[in-house]
Amino acid sequence: MESHHIVKSFDQDLGQVESLILEMGGMVENQIGQSILALCNRDTELGKKVRKDDRAVDQLEAKIDEMTLQILTLRQPMADDLRNVICALKISSNLERIGDYAANIAKRTDVLSDTSKIGTAEKTIRRMGDMVQKMVADVLNAYIGKDLAMADELRLRDEDVDHMHNTLFRELLTYMMEDPRNITPCTHLLFVARNLERMGDHATTIAEQIHYVVTGSLPDEKRPISDKTSQIGIGGGSDEDE
C-alpha cells in the first residue's frame, strides 16, 4: 500500500512538472512569433514586451528546477522514472535558451526601427520563424505523448532551418557588398537568422531527450548538420566549392 502511495505521489509530482513545461513552452512559442512580428513591423513597443515577458520564462525555469530537485531528493526515482525527471530538467533549460534568443531578436527591433527593408530577407526570416515556432509546438506534443516517431522526424526537420539560414546568409552578404549602407542592418539580420537557427538546434535537442526517455538511449545517428555559414566566404562561395 505504501509503495502504491509513493508511485502515485511521484506521478502527481511529475505531472505538475510536465504542466509547467507546457506552460513555459506556450510562452516561448508566443515569444518567437511576437519577436519576429516586432522586428518585421518595426514595432519597438512589442519588442519591449517580448523582452519583459522573458522574465516570466526564466521564473518558470527556476520553478521547474526546484520541483525536479525536490523529486530527485524525496522520491529518489530509478530507471524510467529517473530518465523522465532528467528529461524535464533538460527540456526546461532548452526552452529557456529559446526564449533568450527570442528576446535577443526583439532587441534588434530598436536598432532596425529607422532602417528600410532589405530585399526579401525579412520574408525569409518570417518563414524561418514560422518553421521554428512549429518545431517547438510539435516537440512539446511529442514530449507529452512520448511520441518517438514525431521526435525523430523533428530531428530531420532541423535541416530545413539550416538550409534556409545558409541561403539567407549568402543573400545578406550580397546586399552588404552591393551597398555599404546595408552593412549595419544586414549585420543585425544575420544575428537574427543565427538566433533562429540556434532555436531549431535547441528544439532538436529536446527531441533527442524524448528519444532517450522512450528508448533508454540517445539516437544512434548523428543529427544532420547543414549549417554551412562558417564556410561561406565574402565572395559568396564556400570551402567545399573550392
PyMOL commands that set and color helices and strands:
alter all, ss='L'
color gray80, all
select helices_A, chain A and resi 2-40+44-75+79-112+121-145+148-178+180-215+229-231+239-241
alter helices_A, ss='H'
color red, helices_A
deselect
rebuild
show_as cartoon
